[in-house]
Amino acid sequence: MKKIGVVICLMFSVVSCQKTGVEKPDNLIDKDKMTDILYDMSLLEAIKTQNLNGGISTKTANEYIYKKYKIDSVQFAKSNKYYASDIVEYKKMFEKIKERLNNETAKIDGQAKQTGQPVPPNPNSTENSDTPQVQ
């Protein structure tokens, strides 16, 4: 009886020590391309939440992404699941996306200032929107 308990504990130890990561899909989207896809999805999500251009449905946004990058929903889902299984690398991908978004925001703000157009408030700003702003 004691031997059976030891064998069972040993089996659980061996099974629990195996790598439990997500298997790499056959048609994995390249990491740089996946970062571009996630960047575009972030932009489309921002448009949806701001209700710009009459709003965009999730279905329309996804169809646009799939067509633009010549992928399908299954390929995207499997690739996203694979990249998300390594949280450190996935976080690095989103840091690149955030940096790219910040660069685009700075570029647009610079262009607006050059043309004399008002710069829209930064949603990430800590300033109180009720406080009068000097322009």
DSSP file with accessible surface (Angstrom, degrees, kcal/mol):
  #  RESIDUE AA STRUCTURE BP1 BP2  ACC     N-H-->O    O-->H-N    N-H-->O    O-->H-N    TCO  KAPPA ALPHA  PHI   PSI    X-CA   Y-CA   Z-CA
    1    1 A M     >        0   0  192      0, 0.0     4,-1.8     0, 0.0     5,-0.1   0.000 360.0 360.0 360.0 -40.4    0.0    0.0    0.0
    2    2 A K  H  >  +     0   0  184      1,-0.2     4,-2.1     2,-0.2     5,-0.2   0.880 360.0  53.0 -65.2 -38.2    2.8    2.3    0.9
    3    3 A K  H  > S+     0   0  176      1,-0.2     4,-2.5     2,-0.2    -1,-0.2   0.885 106.4  52.7 -65.6 -38.2    4.5    1.6   -2.5
    4    4 A I  H  > S+     0   0  101      2,-0.2     4,-2.7     1,-0.2    -1,-0.2   0.922 108.5  50.6 -63.8 -42.2    1.3    2.5   -4.4
    5    5 A G  H  X S+     0   0   35     -4,-1.8     4,-2.4     2,-0.2    -2,-0.2   0.914 111.5  47.8 -61.6 -41.6    1.2    5.8   -2.6
    6    6 A V  H  X S+     0   0   93     -4,-2.1     4,-2.6     2,-0.2    -2,-0.2   0.925 112.2  49.4 -66.0 -42.9    4.8    6.6   -3.5
    7    7 A V  H  X S+     0   0   79     -4,-2.5     4,-2.7     2,-0.2    -2,-0.2   0.927 111.6  48.5 -64.0 -43.5    4.2    5.6   -7.1
    8    8 A I  H  X S+     0   0   81     -4,-2.7     4,-2.5     2,-0.2     5,-0.2   0.935 112.6  48.0 -63.3 -44.2    1.1    7.8   -7.4
    9    9 A C  H  X S+     0   0   81     -4,-2.4     4,-2.2     1,-0.2    -2,-0.2   0.911 111.9  50.4 -62.1 -40.5    3.0   10.7   -5.8
   10   10 A L  H  X S+     0   0  111     -4,-2.6     4,-2.3     2,-0.2    -2,-0.2   0.914 110.1  49.9 -64.1 -41.7    5.9   10.2   -8.2
   11   11 A M  H  X S+     0   0  120     -4,-2.7     4,-2.7     1,-0.2     5,-0.2   0.916 110.3  49.6 -64.4 -43.6    3.5   10.1  -11.2
   12   12 A F  H  X S+     0   0  142     -4,-2.5     4,-2.7     1,-0.2    -1,-0.2   0.898 110.6  51.6 -62.0 -37.9    1.8   13.3  -10.1
   13   13 A S  H  X S+     0   0   63     -4,-2.2     4,-1.3    -5,-0.2    -2,-0.2   0.925 111.6  45.8 -64.2 -44.1    5.2   14.9   -9.7
   14   14 A V  H  < S+     0   0   84     -4,-2.3     4,-0.5     2,-0.2     3,-0.3   0.937 115.7  46.0 -65.4 -44.7    6.3   13.9  -13.2
   15   15 A V  H >< S+     0   0   89     -4,-2.7     3,-1.1     1,-0.2    -2,-0.2   0.916 112.2  50.6 -66.3 -40.8    3.0   15.0  -14.8
   16   16 A S  H 3< S+     0   0   89     -4,-2.7    -1,-0.2     1,-0.2    -2,-0.2   0.759 105.7  56.9 -72.5 -20.0    3.0   18.3  -13.0
   17   17 A C  T 3< S+     0   0  108     -4,-1.3    -1,-0.2    -3,-0.3    -2,-0.2   0.560  83.5 105.7 -87.2  -8.9    6.6   19.1  -14.0
   18   18 A Q  S <  S-     0   0  121     -3,-1.1     2,-0.2    -4,-0.5    -3,-0.0  -0.413  87.0 -95.5 -70.8 150.2    5.8   18.8  -17.7
   19   19 A K        -     0   0  200      1,-0.1    -1,-0.1    -2,-0.1    -2,-0.1  -0.466  35.6-170.7 -65.7 128.6    5.6   22.0  -19.7
   20   20 A T        +     0   0  131     -2,-0.2    -1,-0.1    -4,-0.1     3,-0.1   0.112  36.9 133.3-109.7  20.5    1.9   23.0  -20.0
   21   21 A G        -     0   0   46      1,-0.1     2,-0.3     3,-0.0    61,-0.1  -0.103  66.7 -86.4 -67.8 169.2    2.4   25.8  -22.5
   22   22 A V        -     0   0   50     60,-0.2    -1,-0.1    59,-0.2     2,-0.1  -0.590  47.4-110.9 -78.1 135.8    0.2   26.3  -25.6
   23   23 A E        -     0   0  168     -2,-0.3    -1,-0.1     1,-0.1    59,-0.1  -0.416  34.7-105.8 -68.9 139.2    1.3   24.3  -28.6
   24   24 A K        -     0   0  128     -2,-0.1    -1,-0.1     1,-0.1    55,-0.1  -0.487  38.2-124.3 -67.7 124.1    2.7   26.3  -31.5
   25   25 A P    >   -     0   0   19      0, 0.0     3,-1.1     0, 0.0    -1,-0.1  -0.327  12.3-122.3 -69.8 154.7    0.1   26.4  -34.3
   26   26 A D  T 3  S+     0   0  171      1,-0.3     2,-0.1    -2,-0.0    -2,-0.0   0.869 111.5  39.8 -63.2 -38.5    1.1   25.3  -37.8
   27   27 A N  T 3  S+     0   0   73      2,-0.0    -1,-0.3    48,-0.0    52,-0.1  -0.289  83.9 173.4-108.9  48.9    0.1   28.6  -39.3
   28   28 A L    <   -     0   0   40     -3,-1.1     2,-0.3    -2,-0.1    48,-0.1  -0.302  33.7-120.9 -59.5 132.7    1.5   30.9  -36.6
   29   29 A I        -     0   0    4     46,-0.3    -1,-0.1     1,-0.1     5,-0.1  -0.592  36.9-100.0 -74.3 134.7    1.3   34.6  -37.5
   30   30 A D     >  -     0   0  100     -2,-0.3     4,-2.9     1,-0.1     5,-0.2  -0.210  29.7-119.0 -54.6 144.7    4.8   36.2  -37.4
   31   31 A K  H  > S+     0   0   61      1,-0.2     4,-2.2     2,-0.2     5,-0.1   0.888 112.7  47.1 -58.5 -43.6    5.4   38.2  -34.2
   32   32 A D  H  > S+     0   0   96      2,-0.2     4,-2.1     1,-0.2    -1,-0.2   0.914 113.9  47.9 -66.1 -40.7    5.9   41.5  -35.9
   33   33 A K  H  > S+     0   0   74      2,-0.2     4,-2.4     1,-0.2    -2,-0.2   0.907 110.6  52.2 -65.9 -38.7    2.8   41.0  -38.0
   34   34 A M  H  X S+     0   0    0     -4,-2.9     4,-2.7     1,-0.2    -2,-0.2   0.897 107.7  51.8 -64.5 -38.8    0.8   40.0  -34.9
   35   35 A T  H  X S+     0   0   11     -4,-2.2     4,-2.2     1,-0.2    -1,-0.2   0.915 109.8  49.4 -63.0 -41.9    2.0   43.2  -33.2
   36   36 A D  H  X S+     0   0   59     -4,-2.1     4,-2.6     2,-0.2    -2,-0.2   0.900 110.6  50.6 -62.9 -40.9    0.7   45.2  -36.2
   37   37 A I  H  X S+     0   0    0     -4,-2.4     4,-2.5     1,-0.2    -2,-0.2   0.941 111.2  47.2 -62.3 -46.8   -2.6   43.4  -36.1
   38   38 A L  H  X S+     0   0   12     -4,-2.7     4,-2.0     2,-0.2    -1,-0.2   0.865 110.8  53.3 -65.2 -34.2   -3.0   44.1  -32.4
   39   39 A Y  H  X S+     0   0   15     -4,-2.2     4,-2.2     2,-0.2    -2,-0.2   0.955 110.7  45.8 -62.8 -49.6   -2.1   47.8  -33.0
   40   40 A D  H  X S+     0   0   14     -4,-2.6     4,-2.7     1,-0.2    -2,-0.2   0.892 110.9  53.2 -62.4 -38.2   -4.7   48.1  -35.7
   41   41 A M  H  X S+     0   0   40     -4,-2.5     4,-2.4     1,-0.2    -1,-0.2   0.884 106.9  52.9 -64.5 -35.8   -7.2   46.4  -33.4
   42   42 A S  H  X S+     0   0   39     -4,-2.0     4,-2.2     2,-0.2    -2,-0.2   0.916 110.0  47.8 -64.3 -42.8   -6.4   49.0  -30.7
   43   43 A L  H  X S+     0   0   67     -4,-2.2     4,-2.3     2,-0.2    -2,-0.2   0.932 112.7  48.0 -63.3 -44.9   -7.1   51.8  -33.1
   44   44 A L  H  X S+     0   0   23     -4,-2.7     4,-2.4     1,-0.2    -2,-0.2   0.881 110.2  52.4 -65.4 -35.8  -10.4   50.3  -34.3
   45   45 A E  H  X S+     0   0   96     -4,-2.4     4,-2.5     2,-0.2    -1,-0.2   0.903 108.5  51.1 -65.6 -38.9  -11.4   49.7  -30.7
   46   46 A A  H  X S+     0   0   47     -4,-2.2     4,-1.9     2,-0.2    -2,-0.2   0.912 109.7  49.9 -64.3 -40.8  -10.7   53.4  -29.9
   47   47 A I  H  X>S+     0   0   43     -4,-2.3     5,-1.8     1,-0.2     4,-0.8   0.922 111.0  49.9 -62.2 -43.6  -12.8   54.4  -32.9
   48   48 A K  H ><5S+     0   0   45     -4,-2.4     3,-0.7     1,-0.2    -2,-0.2   0.923 112.0  46.6 -62.1 -43.7  -15.6   52.2  -31.7
   49   49 A T  H 3<5S+     0   0   91     -4,-2.5    -1,-0.2     1,-0.2    -2,-0.2   0.803 114.7  46.7 -72.2 -27.4  -15.5   53.6  -28.1
   50   50 A Q  H 3<5S-     0   0  130     -4,-1.9    -1,-0.2    -5,-0.2    -2,-0.2   0.512 104.2-133.4 -86.8  -8.1  -15.4   57.2  -29.4
   51   51 A N  T X<5 +     0   0  111     -4,-0.8     3,-0.6    -3,-0.7    -3,-0.2   0.869  44.9 167.3  56.8  39.2  -18.2   56.4  -31.8
   52   52 A L  G > < +     0   0   92     -5,-1.8     3,-2.0     1,-0.2    -1,-0.2  -0.506  56.5  17.9 -80.6 155.5  -16.3   58.2  -34.6
   53   53 A N  G 3  S-     0   0  145      1,-0.3    -1,-0.2    -2,-0.2    -2,-0.1   0.855 138.1 -56.9  54.1  36.2  -17.4   57.8  -38.2
   54   54 A G  G <  S-     0   0   75     -3,-0.6    -1,-0.3     2,-0.1    -2,-0.2   0.593  99.7 -74.7  76.1   7.2  -20.8   56.6  -37.2
   55   55 A G    <   -     0   0   28     -3,-2.0     2,-0.4    -8,-0.1    -7,-0.1   0.204  44.3-118.6  85.0 151.4  -19.4   53.8  -35.2
   56   56 A I        -     0   0   43    -12,-0.1     2,-0.1   -11,-0.1    -5,-0.1  -0.996  21.5-130.5-127.4 132.7  -17.9   50.5  -36.3
   57   57 A S     >  -     0   0   60     -2,-0.4     4,-2.5     1,-0.1     5,-0.2  -0.435  21.4-119.3 -78.3 156.7  -19.2   47.1  -35.4
   58   58 A T  H  > S+     0   0   76      1,-0.2     4,-2.8     2,-0.2     5,-0.2   0.904 115.4  54.0 -60.7 -40.1  -16.9   44.5  -34.0
   59   59 A K  H  > S+     0   0  147      1,-0.2     4,-2.6     2,-0.2    -1,-0.2   0.929 109.6  46.5 -61.8 -45.6  -17.8   42.3  -37.0
   60   60 A T  H  > S+     0   0   76      2,-0.2     4,-2.2     1,-0.2    -1,-0.2   0.916 113.0  49.8 -63.2 -43.4  -16.8   45.0  -39.5
   61   61 A A  H  X S+     0   0    7     -4,-2.5     4,-2.2     2,-0.2    -2,-0.2   0.930 112.6  46.6 -62.3 -45.3  -13.6   45.7  -37.6
   62   62 A N  H  X S+     0   0   47     -4,-2.8     4,-2.8     1,-0.2     5,-0.2   0.917 110.9  51.8 -65.0 -42.1  -12.6   42.1  -37.5
   63   63 A E  H  X S+     0   0  105     -4,-2.6     4,-2.3    -5,-0.2     5,-0.2   0.899 109.2  51.5 -60.9 -39.6  -13.4   41.5  -41.2
   64   64 A Y  H  X S+     0   0  120     -4,-2.2     4,-2.8     2,-0.2    -1,-0.2   0.938 111.4  46.8 -61.2 -46.6  -11.2   44.5  -42.0
   65   65 A I  H  X S+     0   0    0     -4,-2.2     4,-2.4     1,-0.2    -2,-0.2   0.936 112.6  48.9 -62.3 -47.3   -8.3   43.1  -40.0
   66   66 A Y  H  X>S+     0   0   48     -4,-2.8     5,-2.1     1,-0.2     4,-0.6   0.905 115.2  44.4 -62.2 -40.3   -8.6   39.7  -41.5
   67   67 A K  H ><5S+     0   0  176     -4,-2.3     3,-0.6    -5,-0.2    -1,-0.2   0.928 112.8  50.8 -69.8 -44.3   -8.8   41.0  -45.1
   68   68 A K  H 3<5S+     0   0   96     -4,-2.8    -2,-0.2     1,-0.2    -1,-0.2   0.904 121.1  32.9 -60.9 -42.6   -5.9   43.5  -44.6
   69   69 A Y  H 3<5S-     0   0   29     -4,-2.4    -1,-0.2    -5,-0.2    -2,-0.2   0.372 106.0-123.3 -99.3   5.0   -3.6   40.9  -43.2
   70   70 A K  T <<5 +     0   0  183     -3,-0.6     2,-0.3    -4,-0.6    -3,-0.2   0.928  69.5 121.9  52.8  52.6   -4.9   38.0  -45.2
   71   71 A I      < -     0   0   15     -5,-2.1     2,-0.3    -6,-0.2    -1,-0.2  -0.803  53.9-129.1-130.0 172.8   -5.7   35.8  -42.2
   72   72 A D     >  -     0   0   83     -2,-0.3     4,-2.4    -3,-0.1     5,-0.2  -0.772  30.9-102.6-121.2 172.9   -8.8   34.2  -40.8
   73   73 A S  H  > S+     0   0   64     -2,-0.3     4,-2.7     1,-0.2     5,-0.2   0.857 119.2  51.4 -64.7 -35.4  -10.4   34.2  -37.4
   74   74 A V  H  > S+     0   0   80      2,-0.2     4,-2.7     1,-0.2     5,-0.3   0.930 110.1  48.8 -68.3 -44.1   -9.1   30.8  -36.4
   75   75 A Q  H  > S+     0   0   34      1,-0.2     4,-2.3     2,-0.2   -46,-0.3   0.925 114.0  46.9 -61.3 -43.5   -5.5   31.6  -37.4
   76   76 A F  H  X S+     0   0   23     -4,-2.4     4,-3.1     2,-0.2     5,-0.2   0.943 112.7  48.7 -62.6 -47.5   -5.7   34.9  -35.4
   77   77 A A  H  X S+     0   0   55     -4,-2.7     4,-2.4     1,-0.2    -2,-0.2   0.917 113.9  45.4 -61.3 -44.8   -7.3   33.2  -32.3
   78   78 A K  H  X S+     0   0  118     -4,-2.7     4,-2.2     2,-0.2    -1,-0.2   0.910 115.7  46.5 -66.1 -41.6   -4.7   30.4  -32.3
   79   79 A S  H  X S+     0   0    0     -4,-2.3     4,-2.7    -5,-0.3     5,-0.2   0.921 112.9  49.4 -67.1 -41.9   -1.8   32.8  -32.8
   80   80 A N  H  X S+     0   0   41     -4,-3.1     4,-2.6    -5,-0.2    -2,-0.2   0.917 111.3  49.4 -63.7 -41.5   -3.1   35.2  -30.1
   81   81 A K  H  X S+     0   0  135     -4,-2.4     4,-1.1    -5,-0.2    -1,-0.2   0.911 111.2  50.5 -63.0 -41.0   -3.5   32.3  -27.7
   82   82 A Y  H  < S+     0   0   67     -4,-2.2     3,-0.5     1,-0.2     4,-0.4   0.944 114.3  42.4 -63.5 -48.8    0.0   31.1  -28.4
   83   83 A Y  H >< S+     0   0   23     -4,-2.7     3,-1.3     1,-0.2     7,-0.4   0.885 111.6  55.4 -66.9 -37.4    1.6   34.5  -27.8
   84   84 A A  H 3< S+     0   0   37     -4,-2.6    -1,-0.2     1,-0.2    -2,-0.2   0.736  93.0  71.1 -68.8 -19.6   -0.6   35.2  -24.8
   85   85 A S  T 3< S+     0   0   61     -4,-1.1     2,-0.8    -3,-0.5    -1,-0.2   0.731  94.0  57.6 -70.0 -20.5    0.7   32.0  -23.2
   86   86 A D  S <> S-     0   0   79     -3,-1.3     4,-2.6    -4,-0.4     5,-0.2  -0.826  73.7-174.5-108.6  90.5    4.1   33.7  -22.7
   87   87 A I  H  > S+     0   0  120     -2,-0.8     4,-2.4     1,-0.2     5,-0.2   0.823  78.0  55.7 -60.3 -33.3    3.0   36.7  -20.6
   88   88 A V  H  > S+     0   0   85      2,-0.2     4,-1.8     1,-0.2    -1,-0.2   0.954 113.3  39.8 -66.1 -47.6    6.5   38.3  -20.7
   89   89 A E  H  > S+     0   0   53      2,-0.2     4,-2.0    -3,-0.2    -2,-0.2   0.887 114.5  53.7 -68.8 -37.7    6.7   38.4  -24.5
   90   90 A Y  H  X S+     0   0   39     -4,-2.6     4,-2.0    -7,-0.4    -2,-0.2   0.911 107.7  51.2 -63.1 -40.2    3.1   39.3  -24.8
   91   91 A K  H  X S+     0   0  131     -4,-2.4     4,-2.1    -5,-0.2    -1,-0.2   0.907 107.3  53.3 -63.7 -40.2    3.6   42.3  -22.5
   92   92 A K  H  X S+     0   0  100     -4,-1.8     4,-2.0     1,-0.2    -1,-0.2   0.890 106.4  53.6 -61.6 -38.9    6.6   43.3  -24.7
   93   93 A M  H  X S+     0   0    2     -4,-2.0     4,-1.9     1,-0.2    -1,-0.2   0.933 110.5  46.0 -61.2 -43.8    4.4   43.3  -27.7
   94   94 A F  H  X S+     0   0   80     -4,-2.0     4,-2.6     1,-0.2    -2,-0.2   0.806 107.4  57.3 -73.0 -26.5    1.9   45.6  -26.0
   95   95 A E  H  X S+     0   0  102     -4,-2.1     4,-2.5     2,-0.2    -1,-0.2   0.904 107.3  49.2 -67.0 -38.0    4.7   47.9  -24.9
   96   96 A K  H  X S+     0   0  110     -4,-2.0     4,-2.4     2,-0.2    -2,-0.2   0.904 111.4  49.6 -63.7 -41.2    5.7   48.3  -28.5
   97   97 A I  H  X S+     0   0    4     -4,-1.9     4,-2.7     2,-0.2    -2,-0.2   0.937 110.8  48.9 -63.6 -44.7    2.1   49.0  -29.4
   98   98 A K  H  X S+     0   0  136     -4,-2.6     4,-2.6     2,-0.2    -2,-0.2   0.924 111.3  49.8 -62.3 -42.8    1.8   51.6  -26.6
   99   99 A E  H  X S+     0   0  121     -4,-2.5     4,-2.4     1,-0.2    -1,-0.2   0.922 111.3  49.4 -62.2 -42.2    5.0   53.3  -27.8
  100  100 A R  H  X S+     0   0   91     -4,-2.4     4,-2.3     2,-0.2    -2,-0.2   0.916 111.1  49.0 -64.6 -41.9    3.7   53.3  -31.3
  101  101 A L  H  X S+     0   0   49     -4,-2.7     4,-2.4     1,-0.2    -2,-0.2   0.915 111.3  49.8 -63.7 -42.1    0.4   54.9  -30.3
  102  102 A N  H  X S+     0   0   75     -4,-2.6     4,-2.5     2,-0.2    -2,-0.2   0.897 110.2  50.8 -64.0 -40.2    2.2   57.5  -28.2
  103  103 A N  H  X S+     0   0   95     -4,-2.4     4,-2.3     2,-0.2    -2,-0.2   0.913 111.2  47.9 -63.5 -42.3    4.5   58.4  -31.1
  104  104 A E  H  X S+     0   0   72     -4,-2.3     4,-2.5     2,-0.2    -2,-0.2   0.902 111.2  51.1 -65.1 -39.6    1.5   58.8  -33.4
  105  105 A T  H  X S+     0   0   62     -4,-2.4     4,-2.8     2,-0.2    -2,-0.2   0.932 111.1  47.7 -62.5 -45.0   -0.3   60.9  -30.8
  106  106 A A  H  X S+     0   0   62     -4,-2.5     4,-2.5     2,-0.2    -2,-0.2   0.905 111.6  51.2 -63.1 -39.3    2.8   63.2  -30.5
  107  107 A K  H  X S+     0   0  114     -4,-2.3     4,-2.2     2,-0.2    -2,-0.2   0.935 112.3  45.4 -64.1 -44.5    3.0   63.4  -34.3
  108  108 A I  H  X S+     0   0   91     -4,-2.5     4,-2.5     2,-0.2    -2,-0.2   0.916 112.2  51.6 -66.9 -41.6   -0.7   64.4  -34.6
  109  109 A D  H  X S+     0   0   40     -4,-2.8     4,-2.2     1,-0.2    -1,-0.2   0.914 110.3  49.9 -60.9 -41.4   -0.4   66.9  -31.8
  110  110 A G  H  X S+     0   0   32     -4,-2.5     4,-2.0     1,-0.2    -2,-0.2   0.908 111.0  48.4 -63.8 -42.0    2.7   68.5  -33.5
  111  111 A Q  H  X S+     0   0  101     -4,-2.2     4,-1.7     1,-0.2     6,-0.2   0.898 110.5  51.7 -65.8 -39.2    0.9   68.8  -36.8
  112  112 A A  H  X>S+     0   0   11     -4,-2.5     5,-1.9     1,-0.2     4,-0.6   0.905 109.8  49.1 -64.8 -40.6   -2.2   70.3  -35.1
  113  113 A K  H ><5S+     0   0  152     -4,-2.2     3,-0.6     1,-0.2    -1,-0.2   0.888 108.9  53.2 -66.0 -38.2    0.0   72.9  -33.4
  114  114 A Q  H 3<5S+     0   0  170     -4,-2.0    -1,-0.2     1,-0.2    -2,-0.2   0.856 112.7  43.6 -65.5 -34.6    1.8   73.8  -36.7
  115  115 A T  H 3<5S-     0   0   91     -4,-1.7    -1,-0.2    -5,-0.1    -2,-0.2   0.484 113.7-117.2 -89.7  -3.8   -1.6   74.4  -38.4
  116  116 A G  T <<5 +     0   0   66     -3,-0.6    -3,-0.2    -4,-0.6    -4,-0.1   0.592  66.1 142.3  80.5  10.4   -3.0   76.4  -35.5
  117  117 A Q      < -     0   0  125     -5,-1.9    -1,-0.3    -6,-0.2    -2,-0.1  -0.563  60.3 -97.3 -82.4 149.3   -5.8   73.9  -34.8
  118  118 A P        -     0   0   97      0, 0.0    -1,-0.1     0, 0.0    -5,-0.0  -0.396  34.8-126.3 -66.0 141.9   -6.7   73.1  -31.2
  119  119 A V        -     0   0   45     -2,-0.1     3,-0.1    -3,-0.1   -10,-0.1  -0.786  24.9-121.7 -89.9 125.6   -5.1   70.0  -29.8
  120  120 A P        -     0   0   84      0, 0.0    -1,-0.0     0, 0.0   -11,-0.0  -0.309  39.3 -91.0 -64.3 150.7   -7.7   67.6  -28.4
  121  121 A P        -     0   0  121      0, 0.0     8,-0.0     0, 0.0     3,-0.0  -0.337  38.9-113.3 -63.9 145.7   -7.2   66.8  -24.7
  122  122 A N    >   -     0   0   80      1,-0.1     3,-1.8    -3,-0.1    -3,-0.0  -0.690  16.8-150.0 -79.2 121.3   -5.1   63.7  -23.9
  123  123 A P  T 3  S+     0   0  117      0, 0.0    -1,-0.1     0, 0.0     0, 0.0   0.742  97.7  55.5 -66.7 -17.5   -7.3   61.1  -22.3
  124  124 A N  T 3  S+     0   0  125      2,-0.0     2,-0.1    -3,-0.0    -2,-0.0   0.448  84.1 116.3 -91.3  -0.6   -4.3   59.8  -20.3
  125  125 A S    <   -     0   0   50     -3,-1.8     0, 0.0     1,-0.1     0, 0.0  -0.376  60.2-147.8 -70.4 148.7   -3.6   63.3  -18.8
  126  126 A T        +     0   0  146     -2,-0.1    -1,-0.1     2,-0.1     2,-0.1   0.431  62.2 116.3 -94.2   0.1   -4.0   63.7  -15.1
  127  127 A E  S    S-     0   0  122      1,-0.1     2,-0.5     2,-0.0    -2,-0.0  -0.375  75.3-110.1 -68.9 148.5   -5.2   67.3  -15.5
  128  128 A N    >   -     0   0   89      1,-0.1     3,-1.5    -2,-0.1    -1,-0.1  -0.646  18.4-146.0 -78.7 125.8   -8.7   68.1  -14.3
  129  129 A S  T 3  S+     0   0  112     -2,-0.5    -1,-0.1     1,-0.3     4,-0.1   0.687  96.7  62.6 -68.6 -16.1  -10.9   68.8  -17.3
  130  130 A D  T 3  S+     0   0  138      2,-0.1    -1,-0.3    -3,-0.0    -2,-0.0   0.629  82.8  96.5 -82.2 -12.5  -12.9   71.4  -15.3
  131  131 A T  S <  S-     0   0   70     -3,-1.5    -4,-0.0     1,-0.1     2,-0.0  -0.601  87.5-109.8 -79.4 131.7   -9.7   73.5  -14.9
  132  132 A P        -     0   0  121      0, 0.0     2,-0.4     0, 0.0    -1,-0.1  -0.355  34.1-141.6 -61.2 139.2   -9.5   76.3  -17.4
  133  133 A Q        -     0   0  100     -4,-0.1     2,-0.5    -3,-0.0    -4,-0.0  -0.868   1.7-136.8-107.4 138.0   -6.7   75.7  -19.9
  134  134 A V              0   0  146     -2,-0.4     0, 0.0     0, 0.0     0, 0.0  -0.799 360.0 360.0 -91.2 129.5   -4.4   78.4  -21.3
  135  135 A Q              0   0  192     -2,-0.5    -2,-0.0   -17,-0.0     0, 0.0  -0.872 360.0 360.0-119.8 360.0   -3.7   78.0  -25.0
